[in-house]
Amino acid sequence: MRRCCPALCISTSTSTSSRRGAARPAATAAIAIAAPLPPAAAVSRPPLLVLVLLQRRPAPPAPAPPPHKMAAGGSGGGPGGLSSSCPQPPPPPPGNGAAAAACTNGAPPSPPGLTYNQCGASNPAASGGGAGGPAAAAAAGAAGAAGGAGGPGGALQREPVYNWQATKPTVQERFAFLFNNEVLSDVHFLVGKGRGSQRIPAHRFLYSDEVQIGPETVMTTLYTAKKYAVPALEAHCVEFLKKNLRADNAFMLLTQARLFDEPQLASLCLENIDKNTSDAINAEGFTDIDLDTLVAVLERDTLGIREVRLFNAVVRWSEAECQRQQLQVIPENKRKVLGKALSLIRFPLMTIEEFAAGPAQSGILTDREVVSLFLHFTVNPKPRVEFIDRPRCCLRGKECSISRFQQVESRWGYSGTSDRIRFSVNKRIFVVGFGLYGSIHGPTDYQVNIQIIHTDSNTVLGQNDTGFSCDGSSNTFRVMFKEPVEILPNVNYTACATLKGPDSHYGTKGLRKVIHESPTTGAKTCFTFCYAAGNNNGTSVEDGQIPEIIFYT
């Protein structure tokens, strides 16, 4: 029996390995068969039984090297090229398709004519679900592409394997290849329902830095980038939105920017709304914004639109909100859905005609609010109202002012005529108001009408019927226009103020030229003053009222 030992080794090794597990029998059998037989002189005729076993045994598969000596070549490893530590699975029994599918660990079958080596699926280091995942596999691809098809010395012939990395010299190309590919996929998305559903393979990592974003996908992509903390992708989305920001989508993007906590994008949207308020509120997206966004816009002092038009836009929004809340579109419900937003409408900035034709008849305001606003427009002293009377100014930057008098004196009387002074500037500015002197008799209220007139055409460019309260000091008190008045360079304008009230302070030692220098940029704005002929209460270059002009450059 000792003479038959080499042949019996096959049977013994196979049975031993089968008791230890099914992971290594093929490799063990291959090693046993490949072992060299003793010389012929040492072996006599083997028993008949052994010869029959040898004759009936099916042809062995191509010999494979031991696991620790397997080649690192592209055909000897899995898709990641990591094969040196991965034992080969046993060949499937003939006709047993279920066993063959189980060996792939969920990987797809090979395409016709190609063979996927799925060794990496059973190795955590090469598996797409591990920490290294396809990234580690792709990084090792260069080593996989360098090997040949045989084992050590090229003596062993093996079946050709599909090596997708052989033609992908860079890691970026390998990652791009894996996009929308079953290779090494560790998750699948089922999109759609029924027969129209799609099964999309994916991997737990990003494939490349290439981003393709469109108007239809940018917001969902931004949401995903925020959720999974991918700052680079988030920056791409925000940059796309900045480049495509327009007046007709500013409100929609503002809502999304507030939702996704993008303060820089929100600030850009608000600036766009300030500059293009009329176009922005007329866009379809305006009525779709939420209440908090509406309030944030109405709180701004920089909207460039007349208040009556802003009120009409807010009414449109309230009607849409009633429908969203399934409420009857009636004045009571409009007021209800507006909530705090209604108090942010600056009704005192309207003219009495605008208020009477619109808000007073809308039914949104209470009777008491309507009466108090009418009194504010018509009587002096003006009663306090619940609404903001601070003008909106659509200008950016710092407010500036110039003073044309060097000294203040007492007792300037009023008889119903206007105090006027003519002026011009050397650059384009926007005048937003005047500084006026107040009473010499202590705290007093004045009624005043201020105007800026284009001198040559006698056209009123801006005006406001309002009032102000003074404390009896020689300080100046601000009286503002409802909207900024554009002043063009080297054009003559007339500043007018008609006051009703007691005697006031007045300025003397007036300057014909006053230069304002910006403390930040050093830019200079030069005002030139001269006497305004006509119905004048006595103000001139040398003395009188209208000591200050408040403006933006």
LUMLUMVO-479570 format. One record per residue (C-alpha): x, y, z. Coordinates in steps of 0.5 Angstrom, whole numbers, plus 500, padded with zeros to 3 digits. Layout:
x=X&y=Y&z=Z
...
END
This chain:
x=500&y=500&z=500
x=506&y=505&z=501
x=507&y=504&z=494
x=500&y=507&z=492
x=501&y=513&z=497
x=502&y=519&z=492
x=495&y=517&z=489
x=492&y=515&z=495
x=494&y=522&z=497
x=489&y=525&z=493
x=483&y=522&z=496
x=486&y=523&z=503
x=487&y=530&z=502
x=480&y=532&z=499
x=476&y=528&z=504
x=480&y=532&z=509
x=479&y=539&z=506
x=472&y=537&z=505
x=471&y=536&z=513
x=474&y=543&z=514
x=470&y=547&z=509
x=469&y=548&z=502
x=473&y=554&z=501
x=479&y=550&z=499
x=478&y=543&z=496
x=479&y=545&z=489
x=486&y=549&z=491
x=488&y=543&z=495
x=486&y=538&z=490
x=490&y=542&z=484
x=496&y=542&z=489
x=496&y=534&z=490
x=495&y=533&z=483
x=501&y=537&z=481
x=506&y=534&z=486
x=511&y=530&z=482
x=510&y=522&z=482
x=516&y=518&z=485
x=521&y=515&z=480
x=519&y=509&z=476
x=524&y=505&z=479
x=521&y=506&z=486
x=514&y=504&z=484
x=511&y=497&z=482
x=504&y=496&z=479
x=499&y=500&z=483
x=493&y=496&z=485
x=487&y=496&z=480
x=483&y=500&z=484
x=487&y=506&z=484
x=488&y=505&z=476
x=481&y=505&z=475
x=480&y=511&z=480
x=485&y=515&z=476
x=482&y=513&z=469
x=475&y=515&z=471
x=477&y=522&z=475
x=475&y=528&z=470
x=480&y=532&z=468
x=483&y=537&z=473
x=482&y=545&z=472
x=488&y=549&z=470
x=493&y=549&z=476
x=493&y=555&z=480
x=499&y=557&z=485
x=498&y=557&z=492
x=494&y=563&z=495
x=500&y=566&z=498
x=504&y=566&z=491
x=498&y=568&z=486
x=500&y=574&z=481
x=499&y=581&z=482
x=497&y=582&z=475
x=490&y=585&z=472
x=488&y=578&z=470
x=490&y=574&z=477
x=486&y=579&z=481
x=479&y=582&z=482
x=476&y=589&z=479
x=481&y=592&z=484
x=487&y=588&z=483
x=487&y=586&z=490
x=489&y=578&z=489
x=495&y=577&z=493
x=491&y=575&z=499
x=485&y=572&z=496
x=484&y=565&z=495
x=480&y=563&z=489
x=473&y=560&z=490
x=472&y=553&z=488
x=470&y=551&z=481
x=462&y=550&z=481
x=460&y=543&z=479
x=457&y=542&z=472
x=450&y=545&z=471
x=450&y=548&z=478
x=448&y=555&z=476
x=446&y=557&z=483
x=452&y=555&z=486
x=456&y=560&z=481
x=451&y=566&z=483
x=453&y=565&z=490
x=460&y=566&z=489
x=459&y=573&z=486
x=457&y=576&z=493
x=451&y=579&z=489
x=456&y=582&z=483
x=453&y=582&z=476
x=454&y=576&z=471
x=460&y=577&z=466
x=458&y=580&z=460
x=458&y=575&z=454
x=465&y=573&z=452
x=468&y=577&z=458
x=470&y=574&z=465
x=469&y=578&z=472
x=474&y=576&z=477
x=470&y=577&z=483
x=475&y=575&z=488
x=475&y=582&z=491
x=467&y=581&z=493
x=469&y=576&z=499
x=475&y=580&z=501
x=473&y=586&z=506
x=479&y=590&z=503
x=477&y=590&z=496
x=470&y=590&z=497
x=466&y=597&z=495
x=462&y=597&z=502
x=469&y=597&z=506
x=472&y=603&z=508
x=477&y=603&z=502
x=472&y=601&z=498
x=472&y=602&z=490
x=477&y=607&z=492
x=482&y=602&z=494
x=481&y=598&z=489
x=482&y=603&z=484
x=488&y=606&z=487
x=491&y=599&z=486
x=489&y=598&z=479
x=496&y=600&z=477
x=499&y=594&z=480
x=494&y=590&z=477
x=495&y=592&z=470
x=502&y=591&z=470
x=502&y=583&z=471
x=501&y=578&z=466
x=496&y=572&z=465
x=501&y=567&z=468
x=503&y=565&z=475
x=511&y=565&z=477
x=515&y=565&z=471
x=509&y=565&z=466
x=509&y=557&z=466
x=501&y=557&z=468
x=496&y=558&z=463
x=490&y=561&z=466
x=483&y=564&z=463
x=483&y=571&z=461
x=479&y=576&z=465
x=476&y=582&z=464
x=480&y=588&z=467
x=477&y=594&z=466
x=483&y=598&z=469
x=488&y=596&z=464
x=485&y=602&z=460
x=484&y=607&z=465
x=491&y=610&z=467
x=489&y=615&z=472
x=484&y=614&z=479
x=480&y=619&z=476
x=478&y=615&z=470
x=477&y=609&z=474
x=472&y=613&z=478
x=469&y=616&z=472
x=468&y=609&z=469
x=465&y=606&z=476
x=459&y=612&z=475
x=452&y=608&z=473
x=456&y=602&z=473
x=455&y=595&z=476
x=462&y=594&z=478
x=463&y=594&z=485
x=457&y=597&z=486
x=454&y=597&z=494
x=448&y=600&z=493
x=442&y=600&z=488
x=436&y=605&z=488
x=430&y=603&z=485
x=427&y=609&z=482
x=420&y=610&z=479
x=414&y=605&z=480
x=411&y=599&z=477
x=414&y=597&z=470
x=417&y=604&z=469
x=422&y=603&z=475
x=429&y=603&z=474
x=435&y=600&z=478
x=441&y=604&z=478
x=447&y=602&z=481
x=451&y=606&z=486
x=457&y=607&z=490
x=459&y=610&z=497
x=463&y=615&z=495
x=464&y=621&z=489
x=466&y=619&z=483
x=470&y=626&z=480
x=470&y=633&z=481
x=466&y=634&z=475
x=459&y=637&z=476
x=453&y=638&z=471
x=448&y=642&z=474
x=442&y=645&z=471
x=436&y=650&z=473
x=432&y=643&z=474
x=437&y=640&z=479
x=441&y=645&z=482
x=436&y=646&z=488
x=436&y=638&z=490
x=443&y=638&z=489
x=444&y=643&z=494
x=440&y=639&z=499
x=444&y=633&z=498
x=450&y=637&z=498
x=448&y=640&z=505
x=445&y=633&z=507
x=452&y=629&z=506
x=456&y=635&z=508
x=460&y=636&z=501
x=462&y=643&z=501
x=465&y=643&z=494
x=459&y=641&z=491
x=455&y=646&z=495
x=460&y=651&z=493
x=458&y=649&z=485
x=451&y=650&z=487
x=451&y=656&z=490
x=456&y=659&z=484
x=451&y=656&z=479
x=445&y=660&z=483
x=449&y=667&z=483
x=450&y=666&z=476
x=443&y=665&z=474
x=440&y=670&z=479
x=435&y=675&z=476
x=429&y=679&z=478
x=424&y=674&z=476
x=427&y=668&z=480
x=430&y=672&z=486
x=424&y=671&z=491
x=424&y=664&z=489
x=432&y=663&z=490
x=431&y=667&z=497
x=426&y=662&z=500
x=431&y=657&z=498
x=437&y=660&z=501
x=434&y=661&z=507
x=431&y=654&z=507
x=438&y=652&z=506
x=442&y=657&z=511
x=446&y=660&z=505
x=447&y=667&z=508
x=451&y=669&z=502
x=446&y=667&z=497
x=440&y=670&z=501
x=444&y=677&z=501
x=445&y=677&z=494
x=438&y=676&z=493
x=436&y=681&z=497
x=440&y=686&z=493
x=437&y=684&z=487
x=430&y=685&z=490
x=433&y=692&z=492
x=435&y=694&z=485
x=429&y=691&z=481
x=424&y=691&z=486
x=418&y=692&z=481
x=420&y=687&z=477
x=421&y=682&z=482
x=414&y=683&z=486
x=411&y=682&z=479
x=414&y=675&z=478
x=410&y=669&z=479
x=415&y=667&z=484
x=413&y=672&z=489
x=406&y=670&z=491
x=409&y=663&z=493
x=414&y=665&z=498
x=413&y=664&z=505
x=411&y=669&z=510
x=418&y=669&z=514
x=421&y=671&z=507
x=415&y=676&z=506
x=417&y=680&z=513
x=424&y=680&z=511
x=423&y=683&z=505
x=418&y=688&z=508
x=423&y=690&z=513
x=428&y=693&z=509
x=429&y=700&z=508
x=432&y=699&z=501
x=426&y=697&z=497
x=426&y=701&z=490
x=418&y=702&z=489
x=413&y=706&z=491
x=409&y=704&z=497
x=402&y=703&z=494
x=405&y=699&z=489
x=408&y=695&z=494
x=402&y=694&z=498
x=398&y=692&z=492
x=403&y=686&z=491
x=402&y=684&z=498
x=395&y=684&z=497
x=396&y=679&z=491
x=400&y=675&z=496
x=395&y=674&z=501
x=390&y=672&z=496
x=395&y=666&z=494
x=396&y=665&z=501
x=389&y=664&z=503
x=388&y=659&z=497
x=394&y=655&z=500
x=391&y=655&z=507
x=384&y=653&z=504
x=381&y=660&z=506
x=375&y=664&z=503
x=379&y=670&z=500
x=375&y=676&z=503
x=379&y=682&z=507
x=378&y=679&z=514
x=382&y=672&z=512
x=387&y=677&z=508
x=389&y=681&z=514
x=389&y=674&z=518
x=394&y=671&z=513
x=398&y=677&z=513
x=399&y=677&z=520
x=406&y=682&z=522
x=407&y=683&z=515
x=401&y=688&z=515
x=404&y=693&z=520
x=411&y=693&z=515
x=407&y=697&z=510
x=409&y=704&z=510
x=402&y=707&z=509
x=404&y=714&z=511
x=409&y=714&z=505
x=403&y=714&z=500
x=400&y=721&z=498
x=393&y=722&z=501
x=390&y=720&z=494
x=394&y=714&z=493
x=391&y=712&z=500
x=384&y=714&z=499
x=384&y=710&z=492
x=387&y=703&z=495
x=388&y=701&z=502
x=383&y=705&z=505
x=378&y=701&z=500
x=381&y=695&z=501
x=377&y=692&z=507
x=384&y=690&z=510
x=385&y=696&z=515
x=380&y=697&z=521
x=376&y=703&z=521
x=380&y=706&z=526
x=387&y=705&z=522
x=383&y=708&z=516
x=381&y=714&z=520
x=388&y=715&z=524
x=392&y=715&z=517
x=387&y=720&z=514
x=388&y=725&z=520
x=396&y=724&z=519
x=395&y=726&z=512
x=391&y=732&z=513
x=392&y=735&z=520
x=397&y=738&z=524
x=400&y=737&z=529
x=400&y=730&z=526
x=397&y=724&z=530
x=401&y=718&z=532
x=400&y=712&z=527
x=401&y=705&z=528
x=405&y=704&z=522
x=412&y=706&z=520
x=413&y=713&z=517
x=421&y=712&z=515
x=422&y=713&z=508
x=425&y=707&z=504
x=431&y=709&z=500
x=434&y=704&z=495
x=441&y=706&z=495
x=447&y=703&z=498
x=453&y=706&z=502
x=453&y=711&z=507
x=449&y=717&z=508
x=452&y=723&z=507
x=450&y=731&z=509
x=453&y=738&z=508
x=452&y=744&z=512
x=452&y=751&z=508
x=452&y=755&z=514
x=458&y=757&z=519
x=453&y=760&z=524
x=446&y=760&z=527
x=442&y=766&z=529
x=435&y=767&z=532
x=428&y=769&z=529
x=426&y=767&z=522
x=419&y=768&z=521
x=414&y=764&z=516
x=408&y=767&z=512
x=406&y=762&z=508
x=412&y=763&z=502
x=417&y=758&z=501
x=424&y=758&z=503
x=429&y=757&z=497
x=436&y=756&z=495
x=439&y=754&z=488
x=444&y=749&z=487
x=448&y=744&z=483
x=453&y=739&z=484
x=459&y=736&z=480
x=457&y=729&z=480
x=451&y=724&z=480
x=448&y=724&z=487
x=441&y=722&z=490
x=438&y=727&z=495
x=434&y=724&z=500
x=432&y=730&z=505
x=434&y=736&z=508
x=436&y=739&z=515
x=432&y=744&z=517
x=432&y=749&z=523
x=427&y=749&z=529
x=423&y=753&z=534
x=427&y=758&z=538
x=421&y=758&z=543
x=422&y=751&z=546
x=419&y=744&z=543
x=414&y=745&z=538
x=411&y=741&z=532
x=412&y=744&z=525
x=408&y=742&z=518
x=412&y=743&z=512
x=412&y=741&z=505
x=419&y=740&z=502
x=421&y=740&z=494
x=426&y=739&z=489
x=425&y=743&z=483
x=428&y=742&z=476
x=430&y=749&z=475
x=430&y=750&z=468
x=423&y=746&z=466
x=420&y=748&z=473
x=419&y=741&z=474
x=418&y=738&z=481
x=422&y=732&z=481
x=420&y=730&z=489
x=416&y=732&z=494
x=413&y=731&z=501
x=408&y=734&z=505
x=410&y=732&z=512
x=412&y=735&z=519
x=417&y=734&z=524
x=418&y=736&z=532
x=424&y=740&z=535
x=426&y=741&z=542
x=428&y=748&z=542
x=435&y=747&z=540
x=439&y=750&z=535
x=440&y=743&z=532
x=438&y=741&z=525
x=432&y=736&z=524
x=431&y=731&z=519
x=425&y=732&z=514
x=426&y=726&z=508
x=423&y=725&z=501
x=419&y=719&z=500
x=423&y=717&z=495
x=431&y=719&z=493
x=431&y=724&z=488
x=436&y=724&z=482
x=441&y=730&z=481
x=445&y=730&z=475
x=452&y=733&z=475
x=452&y=741&z=473
x=445&y=741&z=472
x=441&y=747&z=476
x=436&y=745&z=481
x=432&y=749&z=487
x=431&y=746&z=494
x=424&y=749&z=497
x=421&y=748&z=504
x=415&y=751&z=506
x=414&y=751&z=514
x=408&y=753&z=518
x=410&y=754&z=525
x=413&y=759&z=530
x=419&y=763&z=529
x=425&y=759&z=528
x=433&y=759&z=528
x=437&y=761&z=522
x=444&y=760&z=519
x=449&y=766&z=517
x=455&y=766&z=514
x=453&y=762&z=508
x=458&y=758&z=503
x=457&y=759&z=496
x=461&y=752&z=495
x=461&y=746&z=500
x=466&y=740&z=498
x=464&y=733&z=501
x=470&y=728&z=502
x=468&y=721&z=503
x=472&y=718&z=509
x=473&y=712&z=506
x=474&y=713&z=498
x=477&y=720&z=498
x=472&y=722&z=493
x=469&y=729&z=493
x=463&y=732&z=492
x=462&y=739&z=490
x=456&y=743&z=491
x=455&y=750&z=489
x=449&y=755&z=491
x=446&y=761&z=489
x=440&y=765&z=490
x=433&y=763&z=487
x=429&y=768&z=485
x=422&y=769&z=485
x=417&y=767&z=491
x=422&y=767&z=496
x=421&y=767&z=504
x=428&y=771&z=504
x=433&y=765&z=504
x=440&y=766&z=500
x=447&y=764&z=500
x=449&y=768&z=506
x=443&y=766&z=511
x=436&y=763&z=511
x=433&y=756&z=512
x=435&y=749&z=509
x=442&y=749&z=512
x=443&y=742&z=510
x=442&y=737&z=504
x=442&y=729&z=506
x=444&y=725&z=500
x=448&y=719&z=497
x=453&y=718&z=492
END
